[in-house]
Amino acid sequence: MESFRLMATTAFGLESICARELHELGIENTSTHNGYVEFQGGIRDIAKTNLWLRTADRVLVLAAKFPALTFDDLFEGVKALPWSDWMSANARFPVEGRSVNSKLSSVPACQSIVKKAIVESLKRTYPMETFPENGPLFAVEVALHNDEAIITIDTSGDALHKRGYRTQTHLAPLRETLAAGLVLLSRWAPHRPFADPMCGSGTIAIEAAMIGLNLAPGSRRDFVCESWPWFDSIIMTEERESALDAIQLDIPVNIFASDVDKASISMAQYHARKAGVNDCIEWHTSDVRSWSPSEQYGCLVTNPPYGDRMGEQREVEELYRDFGATMKSADSWSVFVITSHKNFEHLYGKKADKRRKLYNGRIETTFYQYLGPLPPRR
């Protein structure tokens, strides 16, 4: 197969950033939808997008989209697809499903029908009554939305936020894909200082360092498509080598990260070492109230506590007030804060220049953007 319809799924609110990433990878023909970006590409594009996309959750082969008002519609639509072009006779093909605003609301029934339809399609090529399913994994999903079926095959395996560097857990971890999205939304570049003075386990600072060094986020992990019989392993090897050559070790990256919790900083340093970026980050155990930037025209991106737990509300509101007072002396800095607290601007003491609705897991948040002056041209 020369070319595929592909989808890069992403958190709601990051679709345009993911599309921008695709364009920077040389993929021009994209269409943006709620929760995913659709594009056309070949095997090399599958390899490249899995290696390089910072904000995507998965890269999927889009097998088909078609109306499905009845179970017969679903069965015949799936059966008509050329499954033997994708799958070997011993392929494992579990089927996951979801349904929103569709007549076919029984997800287990839809999954069963899709599974049976794939088997019937494979029988046209492979003269077998049963399939052993002991070979390469082809994870299929049927997503029904407004009576339209979207059939996909996952090329990534583990979700792309699993970069391979974060092995220890944190109380309220920020996904790597969302952290990278916040940094990309800030438009930060390595010629400016960067700070996260409420860094928790350090994910924002680590993702910023990876962006500053042009380090491919998927370079430390494998992808399920590499086990597929028709997937050219030489192409993936070439793309991995190209990603290594693209690392920019000669560019100075100036990142400051701190947190009041000593254990969080220790965990963050451990993860930064695993990611290969610890030398780019200056770590401190300190309260944000004591932070004062020593440089101008910097970029601050942070994910502070939200105050969602019982008894934390008053403490968090005091933190936001003190944080706003601290940043008054850093008027040349751009400040970007993600929180679910509805009164953040009032507590911080300033209206944001821009706001963007994002989801941190299932929590609806707002990304408040305070745009400082750009540094003078050198």
C-alpha atoms as a printed R data frame, in Angstrom:
    type eleno elety resid chain resno       x       y      z
1   ATOM     1    CA   MET     A     1   0.000   0.000  0.000
2   ATOM     2    CA   GLU     A     2   1.478   3.320 -1.086
3   ATOM     3    CA   SER     A     3  -0.682   5.765  0.816
4   ATOM     4    CA   PHE     A     4  -3.116   5.763  3.720
5   ATOM     5    CA   ARG     A     5  -5.761   7.957  5.249
6   ATOM     6    CA   LEU     A     6  -4.395   8.658  8.708
7   ATOM     7    CA   MET     A     7  -5.589  10.298 11.912
8   ATOM     8    CA   ALA     A     8  -3.614  11.882 14.723
9   ATOM     9    CA   THR     A     9  -5.856  11.915 17.790
10  ATOM    10    CA   THR     A    10  -5.320  14.615 20.375
11  ATOM    11    CA   ALA     A    11  -6.867  16.196 23.461
12  ATOM    12    CA   PHE     A    12  -9.707  18.643 22.805
13  ATOM    13    CA   GLY     A    13  -8.243  22.104 22.301
14  ATOM    14    CA   LEU     A    14  -4.907  20.936 20.882
15  ATOM    15    CA   GLU     A    15  -6.099  19.997 17.389
16  ATOM    16    CA   SER     A    16  -4.719  23.139 15.708
17  ATOM    17    CA   ILE     A    17  -1.348  22.676 17.436
18  ATOM    18    CA   CYS     A    18  -1.197  19.074 16.208
19  ATOM    19    CA   ALA     A    19  -2.040  20.277 12.673
20  ATOM    20    CA   ARG     A    20   0.779  22.819 12.940
21  ATOM    21    CA   GLU     A    21   3.161  20.037 13.945
22  ATOM    22    CA   LEU     A    22   2.091  17.998 10.907
23  ATOM    23    CA   HIS     A    23   2.741  20.949  8.604
24  ATOM    24    CA   GLU     A    24   6.212  21.373 10.120
25  ATOM    25    CA   LEU     A    25   6.860  17.705  9.289
26  ATOM    26    CA   GLY     A    26   6.030  18.458  5.654
27  ATOM    27    CA   ILE     A    27   2.482  17.037  5.686
28  ATOM    28    CA   GLU     A    28   0.317  19.713  4.082
29  ATOM    29    CA   ASN     A    29  -3.093  18.209  3.313
30  ATOM    30    CA   THR     A    30  -4.682  18.102  6.767
31  ATOM    31    CA   SER     A    31  -8.241  18.543  8.003
32  ATOM    32    CA   THR     A    32  -8.958  19.363 11.635
33  ATOM    33    CA   HIS     A    33 -11.861  17.836 13.575
34  ATOM    34    CA   ASN     A    34 -12.891  17.652 17.234
35  ATOM    35    CA   GLY     A    35 -10.302  15.414 18.864
36  ATOM    36    CA   TYR     A    36  -8.247  14.523 15.791
37  ATOM    37    CA   VAL     A    37  -6.482  15.732 12.665
38  ATOM    38    CA   GLU     A    38  -6.901  13.777  9.442
39  ATOM    39    CA   PHE     A    39  -4.139  13.583  6.828
40  ATOM    40    CA   GLN     A    40  -2.758  11.493  3.984
41  ATOM    41    CA   GLY     A    41   0.574   9.704  4.198
42  ATOM    42    CA   GLY     A    42   2.670   6.630  3.512
43  ATOM    43    CA   ILE     A    43   4.772   4.313  5.672
44  ATOM    44    CA   ARG     A    44   7.433   6.991  6.166
45  ATOM    45    CA   ASP     A    45   4.793   9.414  7.427
46  ATOM    46    CA   ILE     A    46   3.527   6.801  9.910
47  ATOM    47    CA   ALA     A    47   7.085   6.413 11.207
48  ATOM    48    CA   LYS     A    48   7.773  10.141 11.261
49  ATOM    49    CA   THR     A    49   4.543  11.175 12.986
50  ATOM    50    CA   ASN     A    50   4.877   8.529 15.700
51  ATOM    51    CA   LEU     A    51   8.432   9.687 16.372
52  ATOM    52    CA   TRP     A    52   7.854  13.446 16.238
53  ATOM    53    CA   LEU     A    53   4.301  14.451 17.169
54  ATOM    54    CA   ARG     A    54   4.388  16.003 20.641
55  ATOM    55    CA   THR     A    55   0.676  16.681 21.115
56  ATOM    56    CA   ALA     A    56  -0.891  13.587 19.484
57  ATOM    57    CA   ASP     A    57  -2.215  10.703 21.585
58  ATOM    58    CA   ARG     A    58  -2.069   8.137 18.771
59  ATOM    59    CA   VAL     A    59  -1.550   7.804 15.021
60  ATOM    60    CA   LEU     A    60  -4.283   5.691 13.428
61  ATOM    61    CA   VAL     A    61  -4.907   4.217  9.990
62  ATOM    62    CA   LEU     A    62  -8.357   5.448  9.001
63  ATOM    63    CA   ALA     A    63  -9.795   2.336  7.368
64  ATOM    64    CA   ALA     A    64 -13.230   3.801  6.582
65  ATOM    65    CA   LYS     A    65 -15.984   6.284  7.385
66  ATOM    66    CA   PHE     A    66 -19.553   5.406  6.433
67  ATOM    67    CA   PRO     A    67 -23.163   5.889  7.631
68  ATOM    68    CA   ALA     A    68 -24.296   3.126 10.000
69  ATOM    69    CA   LEU     A    69 -27.939   3.340 11.012
70  ATOM    70    CA   THR     A    70 -28.379  -0.425 11.462
71  ATOM    71    CA   PHE     A    71 -26.255  -3.401 12.458
72  ATOM    72    CA   ASP     A    72 -26.450  -4.591  8.832
73  ATOM    73    CA   ASP     A    73 -24.995  -1.268  7.673
74  ATOM    74    CA   LEU     A    74 -22.133  -1.693 10.108
75  ATOM    75    CA   PHE     A    75 -21.475  -5.331  9.204
76  ATOM    76    CA   GLU     A    76 -21.520  -4.809  5.437
77  ATOM    77    CA   GLY     A    77 -19.446  -1.620  5.627
78  ATOM    78    CA   VAL     A    78 -16.697  -3.347  7.610
79  ATOM    79    CA   LYS     A    79 -16.841  -6.574  5.590
80  ATOM    80    CA   ALA     A    80 -16.310  -4.634  2.335
81  ATOM    81    CA   LEU     A    81 -12.917  -3.339  3.493
82  ATOM    82    CA   PRO     A    82  -9.688  -5.021  2.269
83  ATOM    83    CA   TRP     A    83  -8.603  -6.343  5.678
84  ATOM    84    CA   SER     A    84  -6.153  -8.846  4.198
85  ATOM    85    CA   ASP     A    85  -4.178  -5.908  2.755
86  ATOM    86    CA   TRP     A    86  -3.499  -4.842  6.344
87  ATOM    87    CA   MET     A    87  -3.569  -8.076  8.343
88  ATOM    88    CA   SER     A    88  -1.773 -11.388  8.084
89  ATOM    89    CA   ALA     A    89  -3.652 -14.660  8.622
90  ATOM    90    CA   ASN     A    90  -2.383 -14.936 12.219
91  ATOM    91    CA   ALA     A    91  -3.002 -11.287 13.143
92  ATOM    92    CA   ARG     A    92  -4.439 -10.409 16.540
93  ATOM    93    CA   PHE     A    93  -7.283  -7.942 16.030
94  ATOM    94    CA   PRO     A    94  -9.101  -7.001 19.229
95  ATOM    95    CA   VAL     A    95 -11.938  -4.536 18.644
96  ATOM    96    CA   GLU     A    96 -12.689  -1.617 20.943
97  ATOM    97    CA   GLY     A    97 -15.716   0.632 20.527
98  ATOM    98    CA   ARG     A    98 -17.552   3.751 21.582
99  ATOM    99    CA   SER     A    99 -20.840   5.346 20.588
100 ATOM   100    CA   VAL     A   100 -22.113   8.921 20.917
101 ATOM   101    CA   ASN     A   101 -25.506  10.170 19.680
102 ATOM   102    CA   SER     A   102 -26.018   7.113 17.468
103 ATOM   103    CA   LYS     A   103 -28.831   4.611 16.995
104 ATOM   104    CA   LEU     A   104 -26.276   1.825 17.433
105 ATOM   105    CA   SER     A   105 -25.751   2.559 21.110
106 ATOM   106    CA   SER     A   106 -24.753  -0.923 22.326
107 ATOM   107    CA   VAL     A   107 -20.954  -0.824 22.212
108 ATOM   108    CA   PRO     A   108 -20.445  -4.568 22.951
109 ATOM   109    CA   ALA     A   109 -22.826  -5.479 20.112
110 ATOM   110    CA   CYS     A   110 -20.996  -3.148 17.702
111 ATOM   111    CA   GLN     A   111 -17.637  -4.598 18.685
112 ATOM   112    CA   SER     A   112 -18.911  -8.149 18.101
113 ATOM   113    CA   ILE     A   113 -20.338  -7.244 14.695
114 ATOM   114    CA   VAL     A   114 -17.120  -5.569 13.562
115 ATOM   115    CA   LYS     A   115 -15.104  -8.585 14.688
116 ATOM   116    CA   LYS     A   116 -17.357 -10.968 12.716
117 ATOM   117    CA   ALA     A   117 -17.238  -8.720  9.647
118 ATOM   118    CA   ILE     A   118 -13.418  -8.653  9.690
119 ATOM   119    CA   VAL     A   119 -13.335 -12.454  9.908
120 ATOM   120    CA   GLU     A   120 -15.692 -12.773  6.922
121 ATOM   121    CA   SER     A   121 -13.528 -10.329  4.949
122 ATOM   122    CA   LEU     A   122 -10.319 -12.220  5.780
123 ATOM   123    CA   LYS     A   123 -11.887 -15.508  4.664
124 ATOM   124    CA   ARG     A   124 -12.009 -14.144  1.114
125 ATOM   125    CA   THR     A   125  -8.198 -14.224  1.061
126 ATOM   126    CA   TYR     A   126  -7.238 -16.840  3.641
127 ATOM   127    CA   PRO     A   127  -9.047 -20.224  3.293
128 ATOM   128    CA   MET     A   128  -9.560 -20.666  7.039
129 ATOM   129    CA   GLU     A   129 -12.652 -21.102  9.191
130 ATOM   130    CA   THR     A   130 -10.982 -19.854 12.367
131 ATOM   131    CA   PHE     A   131  -8.022 -17.536 12.836
132 ATOM   132    CA   PRO     A   132  -5.384 -18.252 15.496
133 ATOM   133    CA   GLU     A   133  -4.741 -14.593 16.442
134 ATOM   134    CA   ASN     A   134  -1.243 -15.348 17.734
135 ATOM   135    CA   GLY     A   135   0.676 -12.948 15.528
136 ATOM   136    CA   PRO     A   136   1.181  -9.178 15.171
137 ATOM   137    CA   LEU     A   137  -1.270  -6.862 16.925
138 ATOM   138    CA   PHE     A   138  -3.723  -4.774 14.881
139 ATOM   139    CA   ALA     A   139  -5.909  -2.964 17.424
140 ATOM   140    CA   VAL     A   140  -9.185  -1.975 15.709
141 ATOM   141    CA   GLU     A   141 -11.632   0.637 16.961
142 ATOM   142    CA   VAL     A   142 -15.196   1.327 15.856
143 ATOM   143    CA   ALA     A   143 -16.275   4.843 16.826
144 ATOM   144    CA   LEU     A   144 -19.903   5.743 16.179
145 ATOM   145    CA   HIS     A   145 -20.807   9.420 16.232
146 ATOM   146    CA   ASN     A   146 -24.083  10.850 14.921
147 ATOM   147    CA   ASP     A   147 -24.785   7.568 13.090
148 ATOM   148    CA   GLU     A   148 -21.432   7.599 11.272
149 ATOM   149    CA   ALA     A   149 -18.966   4.748 11.803
150 ATOM   150    CA   ILE     A   150 -15.245   5.500 11.866
151 ATOM   151    CA   ILE     A   151 -13.093   2.360 11.647
152 ATOM   152    CA   THR     A   152  -9.426   2.716 12.593
153 ATOM   153    CA   ILE     A   153  -6.284   0.629 13.201
154 ATOM   154    CA   ASP     A   154  -3.803   1.847 15.811
155 ATOM   155    CA   THR     A   155  -0.179   2.219 14.614
156 ATOM   156    CA   SER     A   156   1.224   3.501 17.926
157 ATOM   157    CA   GLY     A   157   0.563   0.796 20.499
158 ATOM   158    CA   ASP     A   158   1.064   2.480 23.850
159 ATOM   159    CA   ALA     A   159  -0.315   6.030 23.775
160 ATOM   160    CA   LEU     A   160   2.214   8.591 22.561
161 ATOM   161    CA   HIS     A   161   2.317  10.446 25.878
162 ATOM   162    CA   LYS     A   162   4.317   7.449 27.123
163 ATOM   163    CA   ARG     A   163   7.676   8.807 26.000
164 ATOM   164    CA   GLY     A   164   9.613   6.334 28.121
165 ATOM   165    CA   TYR     A   165  11.179   8.758 30.584
166 ATOM   166    CA   ARG     A   166   8.449   9.006 33.229
167 ATOM   167    CA   THR     A   167   8.460   5.800 35.255
168 ATOM   168    CA   GLN     A   168   7.545   7.129 38.705
169 ATOM   169    CA   THR     A   169   4.062   8.344 39.560
170 ATOM   170    CA   HIS     A   170   2.941  11.702 40.921
171 ATOM   171    CA   LEU     A   171  -0.200  12.752 42.768
172 ATOM   172    CA   ALA     A   172  -1.628  14.760 39.860
173 ATOM   173    CA   PRO     A   173   0.524  14.152 36.775
174 ATOM   174    CA   LEU     A   174   0.167  16.300 33.676
175 ATOM   175    CA   ARG     A   175   0.306  14.217 30.518
176 ATOM   176    CA   GLU     A   176   3.400  14.769 28.430
177 ATOM   177    CA   THR     A   177   1.294  15.533 25.341
178 ATOM   178    CA   LEU     A   178  -0.625  18.295 27.138
179 ATOM   179    CA   ALA     A   179   2.566  19.685 28.701
180 ATOM   180    CA   ALA     A   180   4.172  19.883 25.259
181 ATOM   181    CA   GLY     A   181   1.014  21.516 23.901
182 ATOM   182    CA   LEU     A   182   1.208  24.255 26.562
183 ATOM   183    CA   VAL     A   183   4.824  24.991 25.641
184 ATOM   184    CA   LEU     A   184   4.003  25.051 21.919
185 ATOM   185    CA   LEU     A   185   1.030  27.356 22.554
186 ATOM   186    CA   SER     A   186   3.363  29.761 24.362
187 ATOM   187    CA   ARG     A   187   5.510  30.007 21.204
188 ATOM   188    CA   TRP     A   188   8.612  29.787 23.405
189 ATOM   189    CA   ALA     A   189  11.966  29.378 21.652
190 ATOM   190    CA   PRO     A   190  15.388  28.621 23.177
191 ATOM   191    CA   HIS     A   191  16.669  32.203 22.740
192 ATOM   192    CA   ARG     A   192  14.426  33.134 25.702
193 ATOM   193    CA   PRO     A   193  14.624  31.945 29.317
194 ATOM   194    CA   PHE     A   194  11.899  29.539 30.401
195 ATOM   195    CA   ALA     A   195  10.481  28.892 33.874
196 ATOM   196    CA   ASP     A   196   8.005  26.697 35.701
197 ATOM   197    CA   PRO     A   197   8.095  27.724 39.387
198 ATOM   198    CA   MET     A   198   5.358  25.223 40.355
199 ATOM   199    CA   CYS     A   199   6.735  22.296 38.391
200 ATOM   200    CA   GLY     A   200   5.460  19.255 40.320
201 ATOM   201    CA   SER     A   201   7.098  16.210 38.704
202 ATOM   202    CA   GLY     A   202   8.705  18.460 36.078
203 ATOM   203    CA   THR     A   203   6.833  17.418 32.942
204 ATOM   204    CA   ILE     A   204   6.450  20.933 31.492
205 ATOM   205    CA   ALA     A   205  10.134  21.747 32.003
206 ATOM   206    CA   ILE     A   206  11.226  18.397 30.535
207 ATOM   207    CA   GLU     A   207   8.994  18.785 27.476
208 ATOM   208    CA   ALA     A   208  10.278  22.359 26.996
209 ATOM   209    CA   ALA     A   209  13.864  21.075 27.117
210 ATOM   210    CA   MET     A   210  13.044  18.398 24.524
211 ATOM   211    CA   ILE     A   211  11.516  21.071 22.284
212 ATOM   212    CA   GLY     A   212  14.527  23.361 22.814
213 ATOM   213    CA   LEU     A   213  16.958  20.587 21.867
214 ATOM   214    CA   ASN     A   214  14.722  19.408 18.986
215 ATOM   215    CA   LEU     A   215  14.657  15.955 20.556
216 ATOM   216    CA   ALA     A   216  12.001  13.668 19.015
217 ATOM   217    CA   PRO     A   217   9.580  12.630 21.798
218 ATOM   218    CA   GLY     A   218   9.219   9.072 20.460
219 ATOM   219    CA   SER     A   219  12.925   8.373 20.065
220 ATOM   220    CA   ARG     A   220  13.117   6.285 23.259
221 ATOM   221    CA   ARG     A   221  10.267   3.862 22.535
222 ATOM   222    CA   ASP     A   222   8.867   1.353 20.048
223 ATOM   223    CA   PHE     A   223   5.595   1.367 18.101
224 ATOM   224    CA   VAL     A   224   3.244  -1.516 17.367
225 ATOM   225    CA   CYS     A   225   3.376  -0.911 13.588
226 ATOM   226    CA   GLU     A   226   7.024  -2.014 13.610
227 ATOM   227    CA   SER     A   227   5.804  -5.617 14.066
228 ATOM   228    CA   TRP     A   228   3.524  -5.528 11.018
229 ATOM   229    CA   PRO     A   229   4.667  -7.721  8.079
230 ATOM   230    CA   TRP     A   230   4.250  -5.015  5.447
231 ATOM   231    CA   PHE     A   231   5.791  -2.208  7.498
232 ATOM   232    CA   ASP     A   232   9.287  -1.464  6.191
233 ATOM   233    CA   SER     A   233  11.646  -1.578  9.184
234 ATOM   234    CA   ILE     A   234  14.378   0.121  7.140
235 ATOM   235    CA   ILE     A   235  12.211   3.248  6.902
236 ATOM   236    CA   MET     A   236  11.776   3.366 10.679
237 ATOM   237    CA   THR     A   237  15.522   2.908 11.146
238 ATOM   238    CA   GLU     A   238  16.190   5.778  8.733
239 ATOM   239    CA   GLU     A   239  13.721   8.029 10.543
240 ATOM   240    CA   ARG     A   240  15.259   7.209 13.922
241 ATOM   241    CA   GLU     A   241  18.712   8.052 12.583
242 ATOM   242    CA   SER     A   242  17.365  11.276 11.091
243 ATOM   243    CA   ALA     A   243  15.845  12.172 14.477
244 ATOM   244    CA   LEU     A   244  19.212  11.650 16.165
245 ATOM   245    CA   ASP     A   245  20.905  13.888 13.593
246 ATOM   246    CA   ALA     A   246  18.280  16.594 14.197
247 ATOM   247    CA   ILE     A   247  19.139  17.049 17.904
248 ATOM   248    CA   GLN     A   248  20.562  20.558 18.415
249 ATOM   249    CA   LEU     A   249  23.082  20.195 21.238
250 ATOM   250    CA   ASP     A   250  24.879  23.402 20.250
251 ATOM   251    CA   ILE     A   251  21.898  25.642 21.155
252 ATOM   252    CA   PRO     A   252  21.923  26.848 24.786
253 ATOM   253    CA   VAL     A   253  18.643  26.063 26.564
254 ATOM   254    CA   ASN     A   254  17.959  28.048 29.750
255 ATOM   255    CA   ILE     A   255  15.174  26.457 31.846
256 ATOM   256    CA   PHE     A   256  14.372  27.072 35.519
257 ATOM   257    CA   ALA     A   257  12.054  24.732 37.438
258 ATOM   258    CA   SER     A   258  11.126  24.723 41.106
259 ATOM   259    CA   ASP     A   259   8.569  23.316 43.495
260 ATOM   260    CA   VAL     A   260   7.958  23.609 47.220
261 ATOM   261    CA   ASP     A   261   7.954  19.800 47.564
262 ATOM   262    CA   LYS     A   262  11.430  18.268 47.762
263 ATOM   263    CA   ALA     A   263  10.213  14.783 46.756
264 ATOM   264    CA   SER     A   264   8.659  16.205 43.562
265 ATOM   265    CA   ILE     A   265  11.939  17.858 42.590
266 ATOM   266    CA   SER     A   266  13.838  14.621 43.199
267 ATOM   267    CA   MET     A   267  11.356  12.771 40.952
268 ATOM   268    CA   ALA     A   268  11.572  15.495 38.304
269 ATOM   269    CA   GLN     A   269  15.374  15.288 38.213
270 ATOM   270    CA   TYR     A   270  15.188  11.515 37.837
271 ATOM   271    CA   HIS     A   271  12.801  11.831 34.886
272 ATOM   272    CA   ALA     A   272  14.911  14.595 33.298
273 ATOM   273    CA   ARG     A   273  17.989  12.363 33.458
274 ATOM   274    CA   LYS     A   274  16.037   9.527 31.789
275 ATOM   275    CA   ALA     A   275  14.887  11.948 29.085
276 ATOM   276    CA   GLY     A   276  18.467  13.127 28.528
277 ATOM   277    CA   VAL     A   277  17.715  16.789 29.277
278 ATOM   278    CA   ASN     A   278  18.733  17.249 32.920
279 ATOM   279    CA   ASP     A   279  21.722  19.423 31.986
280 ATOM   280    CA   CYS     A   280  19.317  21.956 30.422
281 ATOM   281    CA   ILE     A   281  17.258  22.493 33.579
282 ATOM   282    CA   GLU     A   282  18.142  24.315 36.795
283 ATOM   283    CA   TRP     A   283  16.155  22.652 39.594
284 ATOM   284    CA   HIS     A   284  15.279  24.269 42.936
285 ATOM   285    CA   THR     A   285  13.199  23.356 45.977
286 ATOM   286    CA   SER     A   286  11.478  26.642 46.760
287 ATOM   287    CA   ASP     A   287   8.112  28.373 47.044
288 ATOM   288    CA   VAL     A   288   6.867  30.325 44.024
289 ATOM   289    CA   ARG     A   289   6.451  33.334 46.297
290 ATOM   290    CA   SER     A   290  10.221  33.567 46.681
291 ATOM   291    CA   TRP     A   291  10.895  33.295 42.945
292 ATOM   292    CA   SER     A   292  12.241  36.344 41.160
293 ATOM   293    CA   PRO     A   293  13.534  36.083 37.585
294 ATOM   294    CA   SER     A   294  17.082  37.268 37.053
295 ATOM   295    CA   GLU     A   295  16.580  37.742 33.291
296 ATOM   296    CA   GLN     A   296  14.109  39.609 31.134
297 ATOM   297    CA   TYR     A   297  11.770  38.619 28.288
298 ATOM   298    CA   GLY     A   298  11.260  35.108 29.600
299 ATOM   299    CA   CYS     A   299   8.394  32.680 29.233
300 ATOM   300    CA   LEU     A   300   6.666  31.094 32.240
301 ATOM   301    CA   VAL     A   301   4.389  28.082 31.745
302 ATOM   302    CA   THR     A   302   2.907  26.381 34.785
303 ATOM   303    CA   ASN     A   303   0.213  24.001 36.013
304 ATOM   304    CA   PRO     A   304  -0.476  25.122 39.609
305 ATOM   305    CA   PRO     A   305  -2.742  23.317 42.101
306 ATOM   306    CA   TYR     A   306  -6.431  23.739 41.231
307 ATOM   307    CA   GLY     A   307  -7.893  23.550 44.729
308 ATOM   308    CA   ASP     A   308 -10.289  20.744 43.787
309 ATOM   309    CA   ARG     A   309  -9.782  18.756 46.989
310 ATOM   310    CA   MET     A   310 -11.662  19.456 50.178
311 ATOM   311    CA   GLY     A   311  -9.927  22.043 52.316
312 ATOM   312    CA   GLU     A   312  -7.512  23.241 49.603
313 ATOM   313    CA   GLN     A   313  -9.627  26.040 48.124
314 ATOM   314    CA   ARG     A   314  -8.564  28.844 50.471
315 ATOM   315    CA   GLU     A   315  -4.888  27.855 50.321
316 ATOM   316    CA   VAL     A   316  -4.905  27.770 46.509
317 ATOM   317    CA   GLU     A   317  -6.672  31.132 46.245
318 ATOM   318    CA   GLU     A   318  -4.025  32.672 48.482
319 ATOM   319    CA   LEU     A   319  -1.348  31.093 46.282
320 ATOM   320    CA   TYR     A   320  -2.870  32.653 43.146
321 ATOM   321    CA   ARG     A   321  -2.971  36.117 44.777
322 ATOM   322    CA   ASP     A   322   0.649  35.849 45.884
323 ATOM   323    CA   PHE     A   323   1.693  34.523 42.475
324 ATOM   324    CA   GLY     A   324   0.076  37.540 40.777
325 ATOM   325    CA   ALA     A   325   1.863  39.913 43.145
326 ATOM   326    CA   THR     A   326   5.191  38.150 42.458
327 ATOM   327    CA   MET     A   327   4.802  38.481 38.696
328 ATOM   328    CA   LYS     A   328   4.185  42.251 38.842
329 ATOM   329    CA   SER     A   329   7.946  42.728 39.103
330 ATOM   330    CA   ALA     A   330   8.478  40.579 36.001
331 ATOM   331    CA   ASP     A   331   6.533  42.703 33.531
332 ATOM   332    CA   SER     A   332   8.740  41.724 30.586
333 ATOM   333    CA   TRP     A   333   7.803  38.052 30.972
334 ATOM   334    CA   SER     A   334   5.016  36.180 29.196
335 ATOM   335    CA   VAL     A   335   2.962  34.066 31.604
336 ATOM   336    CA   PHE     A   336   0.851  31.013 30.746
337 ATOM   337    CA   VAL     A   337  -1.223  29.246 33.411
338 ATOM   338    CA   ILE     A   338  -3.557  26.246 33.110
339 ATOM   339    CA   THR     A   339  -6.138  25.791 35.867
340 ATOM   340    CA   SER     A   340  -9.744  24.752 36.413
341 ATOM   341    CA   HIS     A   341 -10.321  27.521 38.976
342 ATOM   342    CA   LYS     A   342 -13.030  29.825 37.611
343 ATOM   343    CA   ASN     A   343 -11.801  32.936 39.449
344 ATOM   344    CA   PHE     A   344  -8.141  32.698 38.516
345 ATOM   345    CA   GLU     A   345  -7.964  36.072 36.730
346 ATOM   346    CA   HIS     A   346  -9.587  37.887 39.651
347 ATOM   347    CA   LEU     A   347  -7.241  36.242 42.156
348 ATOM   348    CA   TYR     A   348  -4.163  36.764 39.959
349 ATOM   349    CA   GLY     A   349  -5.142  40.411 39.626
350 ATOM   350    CA   LYS     A   350  -5.104  40.723 35.860
351 ATOM   351    CA   LYS     A   351  -7.248  39.829 32.847
352 ATOM   352    CA   ALA     A   352  -5.593  37.432 30.422
353 ATOM   353    CA   ASP     A   353  -4.810  38.553 26.881
354 ATOM   354    CA   LYS     A   354  -6.040  35.205 25.557
355 ATOM   355    CA   ARG     A   355  -7.898  32.204 26.960
356 ATOM   356    CA   ARG     A   356  -8.149  28.692 25.594
357 ATOM   357    CA   LYS     A   357 -10.329  25.837 26.845
358 ATOM   358    CA   LEU     A   358  -8.330  22.641 27.338
359 ATOM   359    CA   TYR     A   359  -8.909  19.317 29.058
360 ATOM   360    CA   ASN     A   360  -6.428  18.003 31.610
361 ATOM   361    CA   GLY     A   361  -7.624  14.417 31.522
362 ATOM   362    CA   ARG     A   362 -11.345  14.790 32.188
363 ATOM   363    CA   ILE     A   363 -10.978  18.118 33.983
364 ATOM   364    CA   GLU     A   364 -12.127  21.139 31.980
365 ATOM   365    CA   THR     A   365  -9.526  23.868 32.354
366 ATOM   366    CA   THR     A   366  -8.668  27.267 30.920
367 ATOM   367    CA   PHE     A   367  -5.222  28.163 29.631
368 ATOM   368    CA   TYR     A   368  -4.693  31.819 30.594
369 ATOM   369    CA   GLN     A   369  -2.198  33.625 28.377
370 ATOM   370    CA   TYR     A   370  -0.506  36.876 29.444
371 ATOM   371    CA   LEU     A   371   1.601  38.086 26.560
372 ATOM   372    CA   GLY     A   372   4.662  40.094 27.492
373 ATOM   373    CA   PRO     A   373   6.846  42.077 25.067
374 ATOM   374    CA   LEU     A   374   9.103  40.159 22.712
375 ATOM   375    CA   PRO     A   375  12.844  40.489 23.309
376 ATOM   376    CA   PRO     A   376  14.665  43.090 21.189
377 ATOM   377    CA   ARG     A   377  16.073  41.812 17.920
378 ATOM   378    CA   ARG     A   378  19.763  40.988 18.108
